[in-house]
Amino acid sequence: PYYVDLNQNLFLQVSLYSSDTNLMVFVDTCVASPYPNDFRTETYDLIRSGCIKDPTYYSYYSPKSTVARFAFSAFSFLNRYPSVYLQCELVVCRYNDYSSRCYQGCVSRFKRNA
């Protein structure tokens, strides 16, 4: 556990370790929940499909493509729960593959095949 005060900035970093140096990591979705094993019932989106949902969420520059850095302001679920749990979905892509999900950024909806 990591203990923070309400409204304190929480800084996170995701690192990809691989022998393949031609990869990059992208933070696609991060969801918070008051329950450690349930990210569907009562949740709060920080970022979903690359689209920022929380106004305090901020993505930081990283000099390495295998590292993603971001932050958000700590919050509580209506002051009814003592803990908040975070679950993030990451995407790993080929570096410089501009058709990959990593380079698409915010995707509000996916296209369906005709």
N, C-alpha and C positions, 0 to 999 in steps of 0.2 A: 504493500500500500504506500501511497504518497499522500502526505497530509498537507493541505493548503487551506488558507482562509477564503471565505466567500469573496468573490470578485478579484481574487489574486490571479495574476497571469500565470498560466501553466504552460511551460515550454516543453515540446516533445521533439524527438528526433528518431527517424527510422533509418536504419542502415541495412543495405543489402550486401551480404558477403558471398562472393562467387569468384571462381577462377576465371570466369568469362568477364573480361574488362569492357565489353561492348554492350553492357546492360544499363538500364536506368530504372528508377523506382518512382511511382506516382501514387499519391494519396487520393483514392477515388471516393471513399465513403468513411465517415467516422460517426458513430451513433453512441449516445450515452443512455444509460439505463440505471434505475435504482436497484436493479436485480443483477446479480453476477452471471446468471445463466439464462436470462430472458431478455432478448433485445428486440422483442416484437410488441409486448403488451403496453408498456408505458415507456416511451422513448423520446429522445430529443436529438434531432439531426444537427450536427456541427457542419458537416459537408456531405453532400449526397450526389453521386455521379459527377464528381468534380465541381459541383455548384455549391458555393458557400451559402449556408443556411443561417448561421449564427453571426450576428454583426461583429462579435469580438474575435472571430476566427481570422487568423492572419498567417499566410504562407511566407516563409523566409527563404531568401536566396541561399543556395548551397553550392560551394565550388565543385562538388563531386556529384555526378549524375546518380550515383548509388546511395545518396543520402537525401532524405526529405526532411525539412524542418518546418514546424508550425507551432502556433500557440493559440490559446483561447482563454477567456476569463472564467475562472471556476464558478460554478453555480450549484444550486441545490434543487431538488424536485419538491417545490412547494413547501420546503422546510419540514417535510414529513419523513424524510429518509436520511440516515446519517452518512451514507456513502453514495457515490456515483461511480459507475463502472463504464469503461470506454471500450468499444470494439471498433477496429478500423479495418477496412478492406484496401489492400494495396495492389497495384498492378505493376508487373515487371515487363519491360519492353526492350527491344533493341534500340540502342542509342542511335539517333539520327534517322530512325524509321518514322517519318512524318505522317504516315498513314496509320500508325499504331494508336491505341487508346491513350497512351501517355501524352501525346501531342494534341489531342482533341480538346482538352480542358473541360469546361462545363458542357455536359450533354443533358439537356432538359428532357429529351425523350429519344428513344432509339427508333431508327427507321425499320419498318417491316418490309420483308421481301414481297414483291408484287406477284 
